[in-house]
Amino acid sequence: NKKEEGIDAVAGIEEIIKYINKDGQSKIPASAVAPFFEFELPIEMIKMAIDTAIFRGHRTLDYVYGILRDWSNKGFRNLNDVKVERKIQVSDSGCSSLDEIYEN
């Protein structure tokens, strides 16, 4: 049902805006994060993309969008897909703090 999908999208957008605006300083319009949902990925993946961008020192919505596009192009559909890729990329010498955050 399209109406229900619209409601879900609005709720998802609001949740992402709150997640980004943890410090209460940012005023991000819904239109700025709406493109994140075109990939039809779970909200947890969007949050992980935001955390990844921050961890890498790229605090822009365009960078987050790029991460989501990359994951979508690779066929990732859930957090586990991202975790598996990260484990492959991490050398035997250890892992980054971000990898440890999502290591559950």
Phi and psi in degrees as a GROMACS rama.xvg file:
@    title "Ramachandran Plot"
@    xaxis  label "Phi"
@    yaxis  label "Psi"
@TYPE xy
-62.0518  -37.5159  LYS-2
-62.8884  -43.8144  LYS-3
-64.6837  -39.9184  GLU-4
-61.7554  -39.6523  GLU-5
-62.4685  -41.4495  GLY-6
-64.8196  -43.6282  ILE-7
-61.3359  -41.214  ASP-8
-64.1403  -42.3896  ALA-9
-63.3066  -44.4138  VAL-10
-63.4143  -40.1715  ALA-11
-64.322  -43.237  GLY-12
-61.1965  -45.6162  ILE-13
-61.1013  -39.6864  GLU-14
-65.2059  -41.6867  GLU-15
-67.7628  -40.3773  ILE-16
-60.7964  -43.5865  ILE-17
-62.8991  -38.2568  LYS-18
-65.1342  -42.9331  TYR-19
-69.3187  -35.2886  ILE-20
-93.2681  37.319  ASN-21
-57.3284  -36.2607  LYS-22
-82.5681  -8.13737  ASP-23
76.3317  6.53741  GLY-24
-93.8976  -32.5603  GLN-25
-84.0636  142.593  SER-26
-120.94  91.799  LYS-27
-103.017  126.055  ILE-28
-74.5669  152.551  PRO-29
-57.4391  -34.6948  ALA-30
-63.2326  -22.5113  SER-31
-75.6211  -29.9581  ALA-32
-104.946  -10.6589  VAL-33
-54.6751  -38.5001  ALA-34
-60.767  -21.8541  PRO-35
-60.2513  -26.7909  PHE-36
-87.738  -5.71323  PHE-37
-67.7479  -20.1529  GLU-38
-85.6503  -7.27178  PHE-39
56.1605  43.4702  GLU-40
-98.2006  154.64  LEU-41
-63.3072  152.933  PRO-42
-57.2509  -35.7728  ILE-43
-60.9896  -34.2646  GLU-44
-70.7952  -35.9705  MET-45
-64.6011  -42.9295  ILE-46
-62.9509  -40.3124  LYS-47
-64.2856  -38.3183  MET-48
-64.2496  -39.3084  ALA-49
-62.8343  -47.6242  ILE-50
-61.5358  -39.5627  ASP-51
-63.3998  -44.6686  THR-52
-61.1298  -44.8592  ALA-53
-63.474  -45.75  ILE-54
-59.4688  -36.8982  PHE-55
-82.1147  -2.93352  ARG-56
82.9908  18.726  GLY-57
-116.041  89.0945  HIS-58
-92.4403  54.472  ARG-59
-124.642  150.314  THR-60
-68.0072  -31.091  LEU-61
-62.63  -38.9804  ASP-62
-66.1607  -42.7823  TYR-63
-60.848  -44.3336  VAL-64
-58.6808  -42.4978  TYR-65
-61.9562  -39.5856  GLY-66
-63.0544  -46.4031  ILE-67
-63.1579  -40.479  LEU-68
-62.8707  -43.3296  ARG-69
-60.8755  -47.6869  ASP-70
-61.8154  -42.2587  TRP-71
-63.0021  -44.2034  SER-72
-62.3372  -30.6808  ASN-73
-81.6517  -5.42929  LYS-74
85.8239  11.8774  GLY-75
-67.3611  136.123  PHE-76
-126.516  -6.88582  ARG-77
-155.303  171.598  ASN-78
-59.5742  -35.1265  LEU-79
-61.5152  -37.2306  ASN-80
-58.865  -41.6324  ASP-81
-68.7978  -43.3548  VAL-82
-60.8921  -40.6448  LYS-83
-63.0441  -45.2538  VAL-84
-61.0895  -42.5815  GLU-85
-63.5889  -38.6865  ARG-86
-64.4416  -36.4558  LYS-87
-66.8709  -37.1107  ILE-88
-77.8524  -23.6996  GLN-89
-79.3024  132.747  VAL-90
-76.1868  169.787  SER-91
-65.455  -14.3317  ASP-92
-76.6624  -10.0687  SER-93
143.891  -172.623  GLY-94
-139.04  167.488  CYS-95
-79.6921  164.594  SER-96
-59.059  -37.9533  SER-97
-63.2516  -41.1172  LEU-98
-61.0967  -40.1182  ASP-99
-66.701  -32.8947  GLU-100
-58.9687  -42.7752  ILE-101
-96.9123  13.5034  TYR-102
-86.9376  76.1705  GLU-103
